[in-house]
Amino acid sequence: MSVSGVPPRDSGVVEVARFDVLPGSEEEFAAAYRTVRHELVATPGCRSARMTRGVESPSSFVLLVDWDSLEAHTETFRGSDRFTRWRAALSPFFAAAPSVEHVVAITDPVVPAPASADRPASS
């Protein structure tokens, strides 16, 4: 984060999309996502995507997408036929409209150090 509070240009943004799906359709929703995931990750500006599912609330899913920029999501993806196909495959399972927000990192990610070859692995 810069002094002005604006993230560095190369830090990108993370889309956080929350989906509540119709109870009983969770596995179908997950399968549908797997079939159209390529529409999302092949979009220029998409760095990675990860769909997660609630442990306590199994009908609740959260999609985390790393984008190069806000515009990569809001203009490049949402303005494309990829989004139309992606949304058509998933929307039949929505219990309510998804909520979407964009966030930026305020710290660098913490990556665990690899286990050393001269250090025994814990059991």
N, C-alpha and C positions, 0 to 999 in steps of 0.2 A: 504494500500500500504506500502510495506516495504521501508526501507531507500534506498535499491538498485533500487527501481522502479519496482520491481517484485511483483505482488499481492500475498497476503498470499495464501498458498496452498488450504485452504478450501473456498476461496472466489468464485471460479468457474469463468466461462466466460459466456458472453451473446452473442448469435448469433443474428445478425441483418440481416435479409434477406428481400430484397426489390423485389417486384413482380409488374410488369406492365402487366395487363391482357388486352385481346382484348376488346375494347369498346363493350358494350352490353352483355358481358359474365360474368359480375361481380357477379351476384347472383348465377350463375352456379358454378363459381370458389369457392365462399364461401360455397356452399352446398357440393362441392367435398372435400374441406378442412375438413369440419365437418365429412365426412364419413371416412377419413383416418387419422384424428388427433390422434387416438389411436396408430397408427403405430409409431408416433413420441414420444408421452408422455409415452409409455410403454417401451421405450428404456432404458436400464440401463445407468444411468448417467444423464438422463433428469430430471431436477427438476420441470420445468413448461414451458408452452408454451402459447403464446397469439398472435392471429392474429388480426391486426388492419387494418382499411380502411381509406383512405384519405377522408377528408371532402371536401376540395377544388378540389381534384383530385380523384374522386370515382373509377377510374380504377387502382389506385395505392394502393397496400397493403404492410404492413410491418409485418413480423413475428419476434417476440422476444422470444427466447428460452434460458432459464437458464440451463446451463450444469455444471456438476461437474468439467469438464476439457475440454480443447480443443480436446483432443483425444476422449472423449465421443461422440463428434459430428463427427469429421473428420474420425475416425476409427470405433468406435462402430456402430454409426448410418449409416454413409455413406457407410460403408463396408458391410452392411446387406441387406437382402431381404426386410426388412421394408422400407428402403430408396427407393428401386426399385419400390415397390408398391405405396409408397407415391408420388414419382415423376411421375409415370405413370398416376396417377389420376389427377394431377395438371397441368402437362406440356401442355396438349392440349389448355389450356386457356392463356398461356404465349404470350404476344405481343413481348417480347424480353427475352433474357437470364436473370435470376435473378442475382442480385448482393448480395454477402454475405460477411460479415466481422464479426470479433469477437472483443468484447470490454470487459474491466474489470472496475469494480467500483473503483472510487478514493475516495469516501466517503461512509459511511453507509447509507442505505435507511432511509428516514424520515417517521416515522409512526405516524399519528395523535393520540394524547391521546384520550382514550374513554371518552365520556361524563360522567361527575360525576353524581351520583344519587342525590346528594344534590344541584346540579346546574340545574336551569331550562333550558330546551332546547330552543334554539332561534327559532323564527317563521319566 
